[in-house]
Amino acid sequence: MSFTAKQIATVLNGTIEGDSSIEVNSFSRIEEGKPGTLTFLANPKYTHFIYTTGASIVLVNNDFVAEQPVKATLIRCFNAYASLAILMDMVEKSKPQKSGIEAMSHIAENAKLGENVYVGAFSYIAENVEIGNNTKIYPQSYVGDNVKIGDNTIIYPGVKIYAGCIIGNNCIIHSGVVIGSDGFGFAPENGVFKKIPQMGIVRVEDDVEIGANTTIDRAVMDATIIHKGVKLDNLIQIAHNVEVGDNTVMAAQVGISGSTKIGKQCMFGGQVGLGGHITIGDNANIGAQSGIISNIKPDAKILGSPAIPVKDFFKSSVIFPKLPEMYKQIAQLQKEIEALKSNQINK
């Protein structure tokens, strides 16, 4: 399916500079652009590619200023990256959609399925499950007893959702995700660790996306909660009774210990580790590989392990390589001070 620059600009409410009739039928990266494709420029680091790209159409921000001629047709829009997402979403939704129940899947007799539901082969839908309209459950997935899944949610192959958990509307759960496995709860008794039954659930609210092989533990009591709009990357571990606030995003390999409360609109870099029973304030920005062992105030920007304010970390990182030489200098100064003290006493 092909689209003209004019059609695309109409969808995005953008302004065309160049040939409005030129057509594209695919996407490309700006540095590898080919004729017949659409690309975008959002990061200033890639600006030089706009003058050499072979792509037919480039989405740019309204404030883009060309410093030399551009061969491609430009479409100026409010946000090039967000506009690209809009177009990609349109293309994705235009693809043929799966529906119906495939052979070799198991669906309990008392399970309730909404309209236009898809259940792939070798999937298991257990007792009293409720699945909303237009939801898709791809092959080899497991949905345990009493699980509730909302409308327009996608469960990709190999997802496991344990009993009692709740998944909202418009969620995307990628392959290998496990939701509702037992939290890591053990009580020491006479030199051994006795398992504490995990009696709660996991509740995932609307518009959440969970990356491949991420695990979210069920609560000891009540619920582990992933609030609306949260985006989790691949390979993240969220422990029991954690609460993640609205629209928080986490990059790969983040680990959250039990009973930690995370605010709204937070951003976590890759491999961040949080200790248990702490609170992270709204809008906190935590850099990659930071180790957090105490509460973090709202709007904080921190980095390091243990984590400290970003500016302090960067100042310290400049000093780290100089520490051996500084140590020698301090030792020499100590000797000189001792010598001065000795001379003063002798006088």
C-alpha positions in Angstrom: 0.0 0.0 0.0 1.4 3.4 -1.1 0.7 6.9 0.3 1.5 10.3 -1.2 3.1 13.1 0.7 -0.2 15.0 0.5 -2.1 12.1 2.2 0.5 11.8 4.9 0.6 15.5 5.6 -3.2 15.6 5.9 -3.1 12.8 8.5 -0.4 14.6 10.5 -1.7 18.1 9.9 1.8 18.8 8.5 3.2 21.2 5.9 4.9 19.9 2.7 8.1 21.3 1.2 8.7 19.6 -2.1 6.8 17.2 -4.3 3.3 16.6 -2.7 2.6 13.7 -5.2 5.6 11.6 -4.3 4.7 8.2 -3.0 6.1 5.9 -0.3 5.3 2.3 0.6 7.7 1.6 3.5 9.9 3.1 6.3 13.7 3.4 6.6 16.3 4.8 8.8 17.5 8.2 7.7 21.1 7.0 7.2 20.0 4.1 5.1 17.0 5.7 3.3 16.0 4.4 -0.1 13.6 5.8 -2.8 10.0 4.9 -2.0 10.5 5.0 1.8 9.7 7.5 4.5 12.0 8.4 7.3 12.3 11.1 10.1 14.7 13.4 11.7 14.3 14.0 15.5 17.7 13.7 17.0 20.1 16.6 16.0 23.0 14.1 15.9 21.5 12.7 12.6 20.9 16.1 11.0 23.8 15.6 8.5 22.1 12.6 7.0 19.1 14.6 5.8 21.3 16.1 3.0 22.4 12.7 1.7 19.5 10.3 2.5 17.8 8.5 -0.4 14.4 8.4 1.3 11.6 10.1 -0.6 10.0 11.7 2.4 11.4 13.0 5.6 9.4 14.0 8.7 11.0 17.0 10.4 10.0 19.2 13.4 8.4 22.5 12.5 11.5 24.4 13.7 14.0 22.5 11.5 16.2 24.9 9.5 18.0 23.4 6.5 21.6 24.6 6.0 21.9 23.3 2.5 19.6 21.8 -0.2 17.6 18.7 0.7 16.6 16.3 -2.1 13.8 14.6 -0.2 10.3 16.0 0.2 9.9 17.3 3.8 6.8 17.2 5.9 7.0 19.6 8.8 5.0 18.5 11.9 4.7 19.2 15.6 6.9 16.3 16.6 8.6 14.1 14.0 9.1 11.1 16.2 5.5 11.1 17.5 4.3 11.6 14.0 6.2 8.6 12.8 4.6 6.6 15.6 1.2 7.7 14.4 1.9 6.5 10.8 3.4 3.2 12.0 0.4 2.5 14.1 -1.9 3.2 11.1 0.1 0.7 9.0 0.1 -1.9 11.8 -3.7 -1.6 12.2 -4.2 -2.0 8.5 -2.7 -5.5 8.5 -5.0 -8.5 8.5 -6.1 -9.2 12.1 -6.3 -12.7 13.5 -9.6 -13.9 15.1 -11.3 -17.1 16.1 -10.3 -20.1 18.1 -7.5 -22.2 16.6 -7.5 -26.0 16.9 -5.5 -27.6 19.8 -6.3 -24.8 22.2 -8.1 -25.4 25.4 -10.8 -23.1 26.7 -12.7 -24.0 29.9 -16.5 -24.3 29.5 -17.2 -21.5 32.0 -14.6 -19.1 30.5 -16.2 -15.9 29.0 -14.8 -14.6 25.8 -15.9 -11.3 24.2 -16.4 -10.5 20.6 -13.8 -11.0 17.9 -11.3 -12.7 20.3 -8.4 -14.7 19.0 -6.9 -17.7 20.8 -3.9 -19.4 19.1 -3.1 -23.1 19.0 -1.8 -24.8 22.2 -3.0 -21.9 24.4 -4.7 -22.8 27.7 -7.6 -20.7 29.0 -8.5 -21.9 32.5 -11.7 -21.9 34.7 -13.7 -18.7 35.1 -11.4 -16.6 32.8 -12.9 -13.4 31.3 -11.5 -12.0 28.1 -12.7 -8.7 26.6 -13.6 -7.8 23.0 -10.9 -7.8 20.3 -8.3 -9.3 22.5 -5.7 -11.6 21.0 -4.0 -14.5 22.8 -1.2 -16.0 20.6 -0.2 -19.6 20.6 1.3 -21.4 23.6 0.1 -18.9 26.2 -1.4 -19.8 29.6 -4.2 -17.9 31.3 -4.9 -19.2 34.8 -8.1 -19.6 36.8 -10.1 -16.4 37.4 -7.9 -14.2 35.3 -9.5 -11.1 33.8 -8.2 -9.5 30.6 -9.8 -6.4 29.1 -10.5 -5.2 25.6 -8.0 -4.8 22.7 -5.2 -6.4 24.6 -2.5 -8.5 22.9 -0.9 -11.5 24.6 2.0 -12.6 22.5 3.2 -16.3 22.3 4.4 -18.0 25.4 3.0 -15.6 28.0 2.1 -17.1 31.4 -0.6 -15.3 33.5 -1.1 -17.0 36.9 -4.5 -17.4 38.6 -6.4 -14.4 39.7 -4.4 -11.7 38.0 -6.1 -8.8 36.2 -5.0 -7.2 32.9 -6.5 -4.0 31.6 -7.6 -2.7 28.2 -5.2 -1.9 25.3 -2.2 -3.7 26.9 0.6 -5.4 25.0 2.4 -8.3 26.7 5.3 -9.7 24.8 6.6 -13.3 24.6 8.0 -15.0 27.7 6.4 -12.6 30.2 5.3 -14.2 33.5 2.7 -12.4 35.5 1.7 -13.5 39.0 4.5 -16.0 39.9 5.3 -16.2 43.6 7.2 -13.4 45.2 10.5 -14.2 46.9 9.1 -14.6 50.4 10.8 -16.9 52.9 11.0 -16.8 56.7 14.1 -18.2 58.5 13.2 -20.9 61.0 15.7 -23.2 62.7 18.4 -22.7 60.1 16.1 -23.2 57.1 13.9 -20.9 55.1 10.2 -21.6 55.3 8.1 -20.4 52.3 5.6 -17.7 52.9 2.5 -18.4 50.7 1.9 -15.5 48.2 -1.8 -15.0 48.4 -2.3 -11.7 46.4 -2.4 -11.0 42.7 -0.9 -8.7 40.0 -3.1 -5.9 38.6 -2.0 -4.4 35.3 -4.0 -1.3 34.4 -4.9 0.1 30.9 -2.4 1.0 28.2 0.6 -0.9 29.7 3.3 -2.5 27.6 5.5 -5.2 29.1 8.6 -6.3 27.2 9.8 -9.9 26.5 10.8 -12.1 29.4 9.8 -9.6 32.1 8.5 -11.1 35.3 6.0 -9.5 37.8 5.5 -11.3 41.1 2.1 -11.6 42.8 1.7 -9.9 46.1 1.9 -11.6 49.5 -1.5 -10.0 50.2 -3.5 -7.5 48.1 -1.8 -6.7 44.8 1.3 -5.9 42.9 0.1 -2.9 40.8 1.3 -1.6 37.4 -0.6 1.6 36.9 -1.9 2.9 33.6 0.4 3.8 30.8 3.5 2.1 32.2 6.1 0.9 29.7 8.4 -1.9 30.7 11.4 -3.0 28.6 12.6 -6.6 28.2 14.1 -8.6 31.1 12.7 -6.6 34.0 12.0 -8.1 37.5 9.3 -6.5 39.6 8.9 -8.1 43.0 5.9 -8.7 45.2 3.8 -5.8 46.5 5.6 -3.3 44.3 3.5 -0.4 42.9 4.5 1.4 39.7 2.9 4.8 39.1 1.2 6.1 35.9 3.3 6.5 32.8 6.6 5.4 34.3 9.1 3.9 31.9 11.9 1.4 32.6 14.7 0.2 30.4 16.0 -3.4 30.3 17.3 -5.3 33.3 15.8 -3.1 35.9 15.2 -4.9 39.2 12.7 -3.7 41.8 12.7 -5.3 45.3 9.6 -6.0 47.3 7.1 -3.4 48.6 8.8 -0.5 46.8 6.5 2.3 45.7 7.4 4.1 42.5 5.7 7.4 41.5 4.2 8.7 38.3 6.2 9.8 35.2 9.5 8.3 36.4 12.3 7.2 34.0 14.7 4.4 34.8 17.8 3.6 32.8 19.0 0.1 32.1 20.1 -2.1 35.0 18.8 0.2 37.8 18.4 -1.7 41.0 16.0 -0.7 43.8 16.1 -2.0 47.4 12.9 -3.0 49.1 10.4 -0.9 51.1 11.5 2.4 49.7 9.6 5.2 47.9 10.5 6.9 44.6 8.9 10.3 44.1 7.0 11.4 41.0 9.1 12.4 37.9 12.3 10.9 39.3 15.0 10.3 36.6 17.4 7.5 37.6 20.4 6.9 35.3 21.6 3.5 34.1 23.1 1.1 36.6 22.2 3.2 39.6 21.7 1.4 42.9 19.0 2.9 45.1 18.8 1.9 48.8 16.8 4.8 50.2 13.8 7.0 49.4 14.1 9.4 46.4 12.4 12.8 46.4 10.1 13.9 43.5 11.9 15.4 40.4 15.3 14.0 41.5 17.9 13.2 38.9 20.4 10.7 40.3 23.1 8.4 39.1 25.7 6.0 40.5 25.8 3.1 43.0 24.9 4.0 45.7 23.2 6.7 43.6 23.9 10.4 44.2 22.7 13.6 42.4 23.7 13.6 38.8 25.8 16.7 39.0 27.7 15.3 42.0 28.3 12.0 40.1 29.8 13.7 37.1 32.0 15.9 39.2 33.1 12.8 41.1 33.7 10.8 38.0 36.2 13.3 36.8 38.1 12.8 40.1 38.0 9.0 40.2 41.0 8.5 37.8 43.0 11.0 39.7 42.6 9.4 43.1 45.8 7.3 43.1 47.9 10.5 42.3 45.9 12.5 44.8 46.6 9.9 47.4 50.3 10.2 46.8 50.1 13.9 47.0 48.2 13.8 50.3 50.7 11.3 51.8 53.5 13.6 50.8 51.7 16.6 52.3 51.2 14.7 55.5 55.0 13.9 55.7 55.8 17.6 55.1 53.3 18.7 57.8 54.8 16.2 60.2 58.3 17.5 59.4 57.2 21.1 60.0 55.6 20.1 63.3 58.8 18.3 64.3 60.9 21.4 63.4 58.6 23.6 65.4 58.9 21.4 68.5 62.7 21.3 68.2 62.8 25.1 68.2 
